[in-house]
Amino acid sequence: MLNDEICKLRDKLNKSIEKGEDYSKIYQLSVELDELIAQYYINNNKKKLAWMPM
């Protein structure tokens, strides 16, 4: 599920930041997380639109 993927990647990003890992790795994880979050909102918006009365 997309929610689980977001949580796992967020934890991975936070751990990378805490460890002081290379900026390029942190940036890449951040971009991947942003993409998952965007996909989550796209998916949820479609569901909401499907239930909206016309």
C-alpha positions in Angstrom: 0.0 0.0 0.0 1.2 3.5 -0.8 0.8 4.6 2.8 3.2 2.0 4.0 5.8 2.9 1.3 5.6 6.5 2.3 6.1 5.7 6.0 9.1 3.4 5.3 10.8 5.9 3.0 10.2 8.8 5.4 11.8 6.7 8.2 14.7 5.9 5.9 15.1 9.6 5.0 15.0 10.7 8.7 17.7 8.1 9.6 19.9 9.3 6.7 19.6 12.8 8.0 20.3 11.8 11.6 23.4 9.8 10.5 24.7 12.8 8.5 24.8 10.9 5.3 25.9 12.4 2.0 23.6 15.3 0.8 23.0 13.6 -2.6 21.6 10.5 -0.9 19.4 12.6 1.3 18.2 14.6 -1.6 17.4 11.5 -3.7 15.4 10.0 -0.8 13.5 13.3 -0.4 12.7 13.4 -4.1 11.4 9.8 -4.0 9.3 10.6 -1.0 7.8 13.7 -2.7 6.9 11.6 -5.7 5.1 9.0 -3.5 3.2 11.7 -1.6 2.2 13.3 -4.8 0.9 9.9 -6.1 -1.0 9.4 -2.8 -2.8 12.7 -3.2 -3.5 12.1 -6.9 -5.0 8.7 -6.0 -7.1 10.0 -3.1 -8.4 13.0 -5.1 -9.7 10.6 -7.8 -11.5 8.6 -5.2 -13.1 11.8 -3.7 -14.1 13.0 -7.2 -15.8 9.7 -7.9 -18.0 10.2 -4.9 -19.0 13.8 -5.5 -22.5 14.3 -6.7 -22.9 16.2 -9.9 
